[in-house]
Amino acid sequence: MDLTGKKVCLLFRKPGRFFSIERIFNYLEPLLQKEISTCRWAAEHAKFMPGGLIRNILAVKRCSGDIYHVTGDIHYIVLGLPRRRTLLTIHDCVFLYQATGLKRRILKWLLLDIPVRRSWLITTISEATKKDIIRSTGCPAKKIIVIPDPIDDSLYYSPGVFREQEPVILFIGSTENKNLRRVAEALKDIPCRLDIVGNIPAAVRELLSENRINYTQQSGLTDEEIACKYRQADIMLFPSTFEGFGLPIIEAQQTGRPVVTSDLSPMKEVAGKGACLVNPLDPASIRAGILEVIGNKGYREDLVQRGLENVRQYAPSVIAQQYLSVYRQLLTH
């Protein structure tokens, strides 16, 4: 179907300190515009309070388009949209694991149960999250389409000399699921510098000191500064216990860095054959993976080559075409 003359409204949460969703669609929107007109709408209220939610729902009713694409986070906004023209992107279901009791039931109802029923189609970024949605809501599998996140095409292959004597190990994120506590134990007595991007809780700082980990830490970096971090690193370490996707895996692969990540979904699927997979719950397994990458040059170079092959499927042009295909489905059902 020709999308000329059609318009998709891309609906975003209130702008703030989180920007991963916005970055994804910054890459995609110029490519979408080659075939369909786009407009952007952002929620006015960020706090998860009844007044703000209601005002956001009422405000979105004033949007006008042929397709309404909720890009993530504010799933409840579908209550203000026409069901047969609404696409909802769910990036993860982490809130189901972080909340308990009444709070969990309310979040599940507002962010998953109602939005899933009120959307005509759903996209999500991994098979793992698709399974979460189906298991939690009973949604038919055919209603959910997996479209992964795109790689930032400003990242580029940047070969460097691997510092075997004291490699720089890049670690992005500091929330509990990123697994920095076990990493502190795993790296004890390994000559390296752990380069952490994110704010480190005081208790974790103490653990790093106790294990005599040589580390540096920065937060609030720009996209270019993060890209520079990849180029300066020797290894990307991403032993997360839970993710909706795991974008740093493919960003490191695109740059040409060997990756050590979790033998869990979705990380192992995202990485393909281009990563050393470890048990994130076992510091000894993380340690063994790091030592294998440091000490085995042939294995390390093979990981880099396989990673470069893997990232081709995440090019923004490929991902944009997948979204355009879903838009066509919405307009022709």
Secondary structure as a PSIPRED ss2 file (coil, helix, strand):
# PSIPRED VFORMAT (PSIPRED V4.0)

   1 M C   1.000  0.000  0.000
   2 D C   1.000  0.000  0.000
   3 L C   1.000  0.000  0.000
   4 T C   1.000  0.000  0.000
   5 G C   1.000  0.000  0.000
   6 K C   1.000  0.000  0.000
   7 K E   0.000  0.000  1.000
   8 V E   0.000  0.000  1.000
   9 C E   0.000  0.000  1.000
  10 L E   0.000  0.000  1.000
  11 L E   0.000  0.000  1.000
  12 F E   0.000  0.000  1.000
  13 R C   1.000  0.000  0.000
  14 K C   1.000  0.000  0.000
  15 P C   1.000  0.000  0.000
  16 G C   1.000  0.000  0.000
  17 R C   1.000  0.000  0.000
  18 F C   1.000  0.000  0.000
  19 F C   1.000  0.000  0.000
  20 S H   0.000  1.000  0.000
  21 I H   0.000  1.000  0.000
  22 E H   0.000  1.000  0.000
  23 R H   0.000  1.000  0.000
  24 I H   0.000  1.000  0.000
  25 F H   0.000  1.000  0.000
  26 N H   0.000  1.000  0.000
  27 Y H   0.000  1.000  0.000
  28 L H   0.000  1.000  0.000
  29 E H   0.000  1.000  0.000
  30 P H   0.000  1.000  0.000
  31 L H   0.000  1.000  0.000
  32 L H   0.000  1.000  0.000
  33 Q C   1.000  0.000  0.000
  34 K C   1.000  0.000  0.000
  35 E C   1.000  0.000  0.000
  36 I C   1.000  0.000  0.000
  37 S E   0.000  0.000  1.000
  38 T E   0.000  0.000  1.000
  39 C E   0.000  0.000  1.000
  40 R E   0.000  0.000  1.000
  41 W E   0.000  0.000  1.000
  42 A E   0.000  0.000  1.000
  43 A C   1.000  0.000  0.000
  44 E C   1.000  0.000  0.000
  45 H C   1.000  0.000  0.000
  46 A C   1.000  0.000  0.000
  47 K C   1.000  0.000  0.000
  48 F C   1.000  0.000  0.000
  49 M C   1.000  0.000  0.000
  50 P H   0.000  1.000  0.000
  51 G H   0.000  1.000  0.000
  52 G H   0.000  1.000  0.000
  53 L H   0.000  1.000  0.000
  54 I H   0.000  1.000  0.000
  55 R H   0.000  1.000  0.000
  56 N H   0.000  1.000  0.000
  57 I H   0.000  1.000  0.000
  58 L H   0.000  1.000  0.000
  59 A H   0.000  1.000  0.000
  60 V H   0.000  1.000  0.000
  61 K C   1.000  0.000  0.000
  62 R C   1.000  0.000  0.000
  63 C C   1.000  0.000  0.000
  64 S C   1.000  0.000  0.000
  65 G C   1.000  0.000  0.000
  66 D C   1.000  0.000  0.000
  67 I E   0.000  0.000  1.000
  68 Y E   0.000  0.000  1.000
  69 H E   0.000  0.000  1.000
  70 V E   0.000  0.000  1.000
  71 T C   1.000  0.000  0.000
  72 G C   1.000  0.000  0.000
  73 D C   1.000  0.000  0.000
  74 I C   1.000  0.000  0.000
  75 H H   0.000  1.000  0.000
  76 Y H   0.000  1.000  0.000
  77 I H   0.000  1.000  0.000
  78 V H   0.000  1.000  0.000
  79 L H   0.000  1.000  0.000
  80 G H   0.000  1.000  0.000
  81 L C   1.000  0.000  0.000
  82 P C   1.000  0.000  0.000
  83 R H   0.000  1.000  0.000
  84 R H   0.000  1.000  0.000
  85 R H   0.000  1.000  0.000
  86 T E   0.000  0.000  1.000
  87 L E   0.000  0.000  1.000
  88 L E   0.000  0.000  1.000
  89 T E   0.000  0.000  1.000
  90 I E   0.000  0.000  1.000
  91 H C   1.000  0.000  0.000
  92 D C   1.000  0.000  0.000
  93 C C   1.000  0.000  0.000
  94 V C   1.000  0.000  0.000
  95 F H   0.000  1.000  0.000
  96 L H   0.000  1.000  0.000
  97 Y H   0.000  1.000  0.000
  98 Q H   0.000  1.000  0.000
  99 A C   1.000  0.000  0.000
 100 T C   1.000  0.000  0.000
 101 G H   0.000  1.000  0.000
 102 L H   0.000  1.000  0.000
 103 K H   0.000  1.000  0.000
 104 R H   0.000  1.000  0.000
 105 R H   0.000  1.000  0.000
 106 I H   0.000  1.000  0.000
 107 L H   0.000  1.000  0.000
 108 K H   0.000  1.000  0.000
 109 W H   0.000  1.000  0.000
 110 L H   0.000  1.000  0.000
 111 L H   0.000  1.000  0.000
 112 L H   0.000  1.000  0.000
 113 D H   0.000  1.000  0.000
 114 I H   0.000  1.000  0.000
 115 P H   0.000  1.000  0.000
 116 V H   0.000  1.000  0.000
 117 R H   0.000  1.000  0.000
 118 R H   0.000  1.000  0.000
 119 S C   1.000  0.000  0.000
 120 W C   1.000  0.000  0.000
 121 L E   0.000  0.000  1.000
 122 I E   0.000  0.000  1.000
 123 T E   0.000  0.000  1.000
 124 T E   0.000  0.000  1.000
 125 I C   1.000  0.000  0.000
 126 S C   1.000  0.000  0.000
 127 E H   0.000  1.000  0.000
 128 A H   0.000  1.000  0.000
 129 T H   0.000  1.000  0.000
 130 K H   0.000  1.000  0.000
 131 K H   0.000  1.000  0.000
 132 D H   0.000  1.000  0.000
 133 I H   0.000  1.000  0.000
 134 I H   0.000  1.000  0.000
 135 R H   0.000  1.000  0.000
 136 S H   0.000  1.000  0.000
 137 T H   0.000  1.000  0.000
 138 G C   1.000  0.000  0.000
 139 C C   1.000  0.000  0.000
 140 P C   1.000  0.000  0.000
 141 A H   0.000  1.000  0.000
 142 K H   0.000  1.000  0.000
 143 K H   0.000  1.000  0.000
 144 I E   0.000  0.000  1.000
 145 I E   0.000  0.000  1.000
 146 V E   0.000  0.000  1.000
 147 I C   1.000  0.000  0.000
 148 P C   1.000  0.000  0.000
 149 D C   1.000  0.000  0.000
 150 P C   1.000  0.000  0.000
 151 I C   1.000  0.000  0.000
 152 D C   1.000  0.000  0.000
 153 D C   1.000  0.000  0.000
 154 S C   1.000  0.000  0.000
 155 L C   1.000  0.000  0.000
 156 Y C   1.000  0.000  0.000
 157 Y C   1.000  0.000  0.000
 158 S C   1.000  0.000  0.000
 159 P C   1.000  0.000  0.000
 160 G C   1.000  0.000  0.000
 161 V C   1.000  0.000  0.000
 162 F C   1.000  0.000  0.000
 163 R C   1.000  0.000  0.000
 164 E C   1.000  0.000  0.000
 165 Q C   1.000  0.000  0.000
 166 E C   1.000  0.000  0.000
 167 P C   1.000  0.000  0.000
 168 V E   0.000  0.000  1.000
 169 I E   0.000  0.000  1.000
 170 L E   0.000  0.000  1.000
 171 F E   0.000  0.000  1.000
 172 I E   0.000  0.000  1.000
 173 G C   1.000  0.000  0.000
 174 S C   1.000  0.000  0.000
 175 T C   1.000  0.000  0.000
 176 E H   0.000  1.000  0.000
 177 N H   0.000  1.000  0.000
 178 K H   0.000  1.000  0.000
 179 N C   1.000  0.000  0.000
 180 L H   0.000  1.000  0.000
 181 R H   0.000  1.000  0.000
 182 R H   0.000  1.000  0.000
 183 V H   0.000  1.000  0.000
 184 A H   0.000  1.000  0.000
 185 E H   0.000  1.000  0.000
 186 A H   0.000  1.000  0.000
 187 L C   1.000  0.000  0.000
 188 K C   1.000  0.000  0.000
 189 D C   1.000  0.000  0.000
 190 I C   1.000  0.000  0.000
 191 P C   1.000  0.000  0.000
 192 C C   1.000  0.000  0.000
 193 R E   0.000  0.000  1.000
 194 L E   0.000  0.000  1.000
 195 D E   0.000  0.000  1.000
 196 I E   0.000  0.000  1.000
 197 V E   0.000  0.000  1.000
 198 G C   1.000  0.000  0.000
 199 N C   1.000  0.000  0.000
 200 I C   1.000  0.000  0.000
 201 P C   1.000  0.000  0.000
 202 A H   0.000  1.000  0.000
 203 A H   0.000  1.000  0.000
 204 V H   0.000  1.000  0.000
 205 R H   0.000  1.000  0.000
 206 E H   0.000  1.000  0.000
 207 L H   0.000  1.000  0.000
 208 L H   0.000  1.000  0.000
 209 S H   0.000  1.000  0.000
 210 E H   0.000  1.000  0.000
 211 N C   1.000  0.000  0.000
 212 R C   1.000  0.000  0.000
 213 I C   1.000  0.000  0.000
 214 N C   1.000  0.000  0.000
 215 Y E   0.000  0.000  1.000
 216 T E   0.000  0.000  1.000
 217 Q E   0.000  0.000  1.000
 218 Q E   0.000  0.000  1.000
 219 S C   1.000  0.000  0.000
 220 G C   1.000  0.000  0.000
 221 L C   1.000  0.000  0.000
 222 T C   1.000  0.000  0.000
 223 D H   0.000  1.000  0.000
 224 E H   0.000  1.000  0.000
 225 E H   0.000  1.000  0.000
 226 I H   0.000  1.000  0.000
 227 A H   0.000  1.000  0.000
 228 C H   0.000  1.000  0.000
 229 K H   0.000  1.000  0.000
 230 Y H   0.000  1.000  0.000
 231 R H   0.000  1.000  0.000
 232 Q H   0.000  1.000  0.000
 233 A C   1.000  0.000  0.000
 234 D C   1.000  0.000  0.000
 235 I E   0.000  0.000  1.000
 236 M E   0.000  0.000  1.000
 237 L E   0.000  0.000  1.000
 238 F E   0.000  0.000  1.000
 239 P C   1.000  0.000  0.000
 240 S C   1.000  0.000  0.000
 241 T C   1.000  0.000  0.000
 242 F C   1.000  0.000  0.000
 243 E C   1.000  0.000  0.000
 244 G C   1.000  0.000  0.000
 245 F C   1.000  0.000  0.000
 246 G C   1.000  0.000  0.000
 247 L H   0.000  1.000  0.000
 248 P H   0.000  1.000  0.000
 249 I H   0.000  1.000  0.000
 250 I H   0.000  1.000  0.000
 251 E H   0.000  1.000  0.000
 252 A H   0.000  1.000  0.000
 253 Q H   0.000  1.000  0.000
 254 Q H   0.000  1.000  0.000
 255 T H   0.000  1.000  0.000
 256 G C   1.000  0.000  0.000
 257 R C   1.000  0.000  0.000
 258 P C   1.000  0.000  0.000
 259 V E   0.000  0.000  1.000
 260 V E   0.000  0.000  1.000
 261 T E   0.000  0.000  1.000
 262 S E   0.000  0.000  1.000
 263 D C   1.000  0.000  0.000
 264 L C   1.000  0.000  0.000
 265 S C   1.000  0.000  0.000
 266 P C   1.000  0.000  0.000
 267 M H   0.000  1.000  0.000
 268 K H   0.000  1.000  0.000
 269 E H   0.000  1.000  0.000
 270 V H   0.000  1.000  0.000
 271 A H   0.000  1.000  0.000
 272 G C   1.000  0.000  0.000
 273 K C   1.000  0.000  0.000
 274 G C   1.000  0.000  0.000
 275 A C   1.000  0.000  0.000
 276 C E   0.000  0.000  1.000
 277 L E   0.000  0.000  1.000
 278 V E   0.000  0.000  1.000
 279 N C   1.000  0.000  0.000
 280 P C   1.000  0.000  0.000
 281 L C   1.000  0.000  0.000
 282 D C   1.000  0.000  0.000
 283 P H   0.000  1.000  0.000
 284 A H   0.000  1.000  0.000
 285 S H   0.000  1.000  0.000
 286 I H   0.000  1.000  0.000
 287 R H   0.000  1.000  0.000
 288 A H   0.000  1.000  0.000
 289 G H   0.000  1.000  0.000
 290 I H   0.000  1.000  0.000
 291 L H   0.000  1.000  0.000
 292 E H   0.000  1.000  0.000
 293 V H   0.000  1.000  0.000
 294 I H   0.000  1.000  0.000
 295 G H   0.000  1.000  0.000
 296 N C   1.000  0.000  0.000
 297 K H   0.000  1.000  0.000
 298 G H   0.000  1.000  0.000
 299 Y H   0.000  1.000  0.000
 300 R H   0.000  1.000  0.000
 301 E H   0.000  1.000  0.000
 302 D H   0.000  1.000  0.000
 303 L H   0.000  1.000  0.000
 304 V H   0.000  1.000  0.000
 305 Q H   0.000  1.000  0.000
 306 R H   0.000  1.000  0.000
 307 G H   0.000  1.000  0.000
 308 L H   0.000  1.000  0.000
 309 E H   0.000  1.000  0.000
 310 N H   0.000  1.000  0.000
 311 V H   0.000  1.000  0.000
 312 R H   0.000  1.000  0.000
 313 Q H   0.000  1.000  0.000
 314 Y H   0.000  1.000  0.000
 315 A C   1.000  0.000  0.000
 316 P H   0.000  1.000  0.000
 317 S H   0.000  1.000  0.000
 318 V H   0.000  1.000  0.000
 319 I H   0.000  1.000  0.000
 320 A H   0.000  1.000  0.000
 321 Q H   0.000  1.000  0.000
 322 Q H   0.000  1.000  0.000
 323 Y H   0.000  1.000  0.000
 324 L H   0.000  1.000  0.000
 325 S H   0.000  1.000  0.000
 326 V H   0.000  1.000  0.000
 327 Y H   0.000  1.000  0.000
 328 R H   0.000  1.000  0.000
 329 Q H   0.000  1.000  0.000
 330 L H   0.000  1.000  0.000
 331 L H   0.000  1.000  0.000
 332 T H   0.000  1.000  0.000
 333 H C   1.000  0.000  0.000
